[in-house]
Amino acid sequence: MNDAKFISIFQPYDVIQAGLIRSVLEQADIICYVNNENFSSLRMGGMGLGVGSMSIMVPDNQSEQAIEIIQQLKF
């Protein structure tokens, strides 16, 4: 898995959805992380700055399985 290339497979709406997806993927033994998780929730005076959108990142060799799992969540 050292040579795996990580790719974006889904853009969650918020950090709660991102956390749920990450948890479900990890339970299925899929390595993943949320790209831009901290920056996307950055707020100034109650307004989101939209600094960067979050992306669920998985190794390319696990992407098909991860996409199927996310589709089953019916977001």
C-alpha positions in Angstrom: 0.0 0.0 0.0 3.1 2.3 0.2 2.8 3.1 -3.5 -0.9 3.8 -3.5 -2.1 7.0 -5.1 -5.0 8.7 -3.1 -7.9 10.1 -5.1 -10.9 12.1 -4.3 -14.2 10.1 -4.5 -16.8 12.3 -2.8 -17.2 15.9 -1.5 -19.2 15.9 1.7 -21.6 18.7 2.6 -20.2 19.3 6.1 -17.8 17.9 8.7 -20.6 15.7 10.2 -21.2 14.0 6.9 -17.4 13.7 6.3 -17.0 12.1 9.7 -19.8 9.6 9.1 -18.3 8.6 5.8 -14.8 8.2 7.2 -16.1 6.0 10.0 -18.1 3.8 7.7 -15.1 3.4 5.3 -12.7 2.6 8.1 -15.1 -0.1 9.4 -14.9 -1.6 6.0 -11.1 -1.6 6.2 -10.7 1.1 3.6 -7.9 3.6 4.3 -9.2 7.1 4.0 -8.9 10.7 5.1 -10.8 13.9 4.7 -8.8 16.5 2.7 -9.4 20.2 3.8 -11.5 19.1 6.8 -10.2 21.9 9.0 -10.1 24.7 6.4 -13.7 24.0 5.2 -15.1 24.7 8.7 -13.1 27.9 9.2 -15.5 30.7 10.1 -15.3 34.4 10.6 -18.1 36.1 12.4 -20.4 33.2 11.9 -20.0 33.1 8.1 -18.1 30.3 6.4 -15.2 31.5 4.4 -15.3 28.6 1.9 -11.6 28.4 2.0 -11.6 24.9 0.5 -14.0 22.2 -0.1 -13.6 18.8 1.7 -12.9 15.7 -0.2 -13.0 12.0 0.9 -9.6 10.6 -0.2 -9.0 6.9 -0.7 -6.3 4.8 -2.4 -7.1 4.4 -6.1 -7.1 0.6 -5.7 -10.0 0.8 -3.1 -12.0 3.6 -4.8 -14.6 1.4 -6.4 -15.5 -0.4 -3.1 -15.5 3.0 -1.3 -17.8 4.6 -3.9 -20.3 1.6 -3.6 -20.3 2.0 0.2 -21.0 5.7 0.0 -23.8 5.2 -2.5 -25.4 2.8 -0.1 -25.6 5.6 2.4 -27.9 7.5 0.0 -26.7 11.0 0.6 
